[in-house]
């Protein structure tokens, strides 16, 4: 099978257009639970593909508003590339969505979910057991942690999830960056920076007010509510045993629209299987 057999064609791809703002992207990411959005520019000669704006870019650059500066170059592929080859590209480049292009023209998008669908249906090899695919380093958080603190834990761990634990250390749910993004709000304002010291005590924020002398400075922050993780996590936790195959895990992911599954032996958490891990079976 080739990319053309599974990709989302251009007419169905959500894009944002230059010139535009971060609010345009945030709206799409919140409404559609995407991890990134392709950026295009209309010219006299037609539409030109200009890159991708991702959730990470919005989080890492909260003061930047213009899409042209938030857009980043990512690996691309072509419609006649084999699924095995694009799976390898995703693995090596850690890319969840790869634009399908012909020159400067965007033809579609192929995603890790498209490949997970192919594994689930048997169109790609999925016989490897998840025990050999799972990560043994697991990101966790306490159910009483304020959501902005949990967001920082995900950010520093460089993973899109946290398995949520109760006070006894038992699994009670899953928190993902999509859950956090759904609560995010971009706000603008002014703050007194005092004697060149940023005020870190006022609200949980991804970006503190910048200190520039004893003056006011316009700021743009992404804020999320300082309520416990338990209010936002998915509590109906699905798990997979070590003996299940990549195809089994893929089918669960597709059926329940999730990107990672805790791996257990009995009641013991022993690993995490992410959708990208399943590409190792291809």
Residue pairs with C-beta under 8 A, 6 or more apart in sequence:
1 82
1 83
1 118
1 123
1 124
2 79
2 80
2 81
2 82
2 83
3 77
3 78
3 79
3 80
3 81
3 82
3 83
3 86
3 100
3 108
3 110
4 79
4 80
5 83
6 83
6 110
6 114
6 115
6 117
6 118
7 79
7 100
7 107
7 108
7 109
7 110
7 114
8 108
8 109
8 110
8 111
8 114
9 107
9 108
10 106
10 107
10 108
12 108
13 38
13 106
13 108
13 109
14 28
14 32
14 34
14 37
15 37
15 38
15 39
15 40
15 106
16 24
16 25
16 28
16 37
16 38
16 39
16 40
16 53
16 67
17 39
17 40
17 41
17 42
17 67
18 39
18 40
18 41
18 50
18 67
18 68
18 71
19 66
19 67
19 68
20 39
20 66
20 67
21 65
21 66
21 67
22 53
22 58
22 64
22 65
22 66
22 67
22 70
22 186
23 186
24 67
25 37
25 53
25 58
25 67
25 70
26 58
26 184
26 186
28 34
28 37
29 35
29 36
29 37
29 55
29 58
29 181
30 181
30 182
30 184
33 178
33 181
33 182
34 97
35 54
35 55
35 96
35 97
35 160
36 52
36 53
36 54
36 55
36 96
36 97
37 52
37 53
38 49
38 51
38 52
38 99
38 106
38 109
39 49
39 50
39 51
39 52
39 53
39 67
39 71
40 47
40 48
40 49
40 50
40 106
41 47
41 48
41 50
42 48
46 105
47 105
47 106
48 104
48 105
49 99
49 101
49 104
49 105
49 106
50 68
50 71
51 71
51 72
51 73
51 74
52 71
52 72
52 73
52 74
52 97
52 99
53 67
53 70
53 71
53 72
54 72
55 177
55 181
57 70
57 71
57 72
58 70
58 222
59 155
59 206
59 222
61 69
61 70
62 186
62 206
62 207
62 220
62 221
62 222
63 207
63 210
63 219
63 220
64 70
65 220
74 93
74 95
74 98
74 99
75 89
75 93
75 95
75 98
76 98
76 99
76 100
76 101
77 85
77 86
77 89
77 98
77 99
77 100
77 101
77 110
78 100
78 101
78 102
79 100
79 102
79 107
79 108
83 115
83 118
83 123
83 124
83 282
84 124
84 282
86 98
86 110
86 115
87 115
87 124
87 279
87 282
88 279
88 282
89 95
89 98
90 96
90 98
90 112
90 115
90 276
90 279
91 276
91 279
91 280
94 276
96 111
96 112
96 276
97 109
97 110
97 111
97 112
98 109
98 110
98 111
99 106
99 108
99 109
100 106
100 107
100 108
100 109
100 110
101 107
112 275
112 276
112 279
113 254
113 275
115 124
115 278
115 279
115 282
116 250
116 253
116 254
116 275
116 278
117 250
117 254
118 124
119 125
119 126
119 246
119 247
119 250
119 278
119 281
119 282
120 126
120 247
120 250
120 251
120 253
120 254
122 247
124 281
124 282
125 246
125 281
125 282
126 245
126 246
126 247
126 248
126 250
126 278
126 281
127 245
127 246
127 247
127 281
128 245
128 246
128 280
128 281
129 242
129 243
129 244
129 245
129 246
130 240
130 242
130 244
130 245
130 246
130 248
130 249
130 263
130 271
130 273
130 277
131 242
131 243
131 263
131 271
133 246
133 273
133 277
133 278
133 280
133 281
134 242
134 263
134 270
134 271
134 272
134 273
134 277
135 271
135 272
135 273
135 274
135 277
136 270
136 271
138 163
138 262
138 269
138 271
138 272
139 153
139 154
139 157
139 159
139 161
139 162
139 163
139 272
140 162
140 163
140 164
140 165
141 150
141 153
141 162
141 163
141 164
141 165
141 175
141 229
142 164
142 165
142 166
142 167
142 229
143 164
143 165
143 166
143 172
143 173
143 228
143 229
143 230
143 233
144 167
144 228
144 229
144 230
145 153
145 228
145 229
146 204
146 226
146 227
146 228
146 229
147 180
147 183
147 204
147 224
147 225
147 226
147 227
147 228
147 229
147 231
147 232
148 204
148 205
148 206
148 223
148 224
148 225
148 226
149 204
150 162
150 175
150 180
150 229
151 177
151 180
151 206
151 224
152 206
153 162
154 160
154 161
154 162
154 175
154 177
154 180
160 176
160 177
160 178
160 259
160 260
161 174
161 175
161 176
161 177
161 259
161 260
161 272
161 274
162 174
162 175
162 176
162 229
163 171
163 173
163 174
163 262
163 269
163 272
164 171
164 172
164 173
164 174
164 175
164 229
164 230
164 233
165 171
165 172
166 172
171 237
171 239
171 262
171 269
172 230
172 233
172 235
172 237
173 229
173 230
173 233
173 234
173 235
173 236
173 237
174 233
174 234
174 237
174 258
174 260
174 262
175 229
175 232
175 233
175 234
176 234
176 259
176 260
179 232
179 233
179 234
180 224
180 232
183 224
183 225
183 232
184 222
184 223
184 224
185 222
185 223
185 224
186 220
186 221
186 222
186 223
187 220
187 221
187 222
187 223
188 218
188 219
188 220
189 218
189 219
189 221
190 216
190 217
190 218
190 219
191 199
191 202
191 209
191 216
191 217
191 219
192 199
192 216
193 199
193 209
193 210
193 211
193 212
193 213
193 214
193 215
193 216
193 217
194 211
194 214
195 214
196 211
196 212
196 213
196 214
197 211
198 208
198 209
198 210
198 211
199 208
199 209
200 208
203 223
203 226
204 223
204 224
204 226
205 221
205 222
205 223
206 221
206 222
206 223
206 224
207 219
207 220
207 221
207 222
209 217
209 219
210 217
210 219
211 217
237 262
238 252
238 256
238 258
238 261
238 262
239 261
239 262
239 263
239 264
240 248
240 249
240 252
240 261
240 262
240 263
240 264
240 273
241 263
241 264
241 265
242 263
242 264
242 265
242 270
242 271
245 281
246 278
246 280
246 281
249 261
249 273
249 278
250 275
250 278
252 258
252 261
253 259
253 261
253 275
253 278
259 274
259 275
260 272
260 273
260 274
260 275
261 272
261 273
262 269
262 271
262 272
262 273
263 269
263 270
263 271
263 272
263 273
264 270
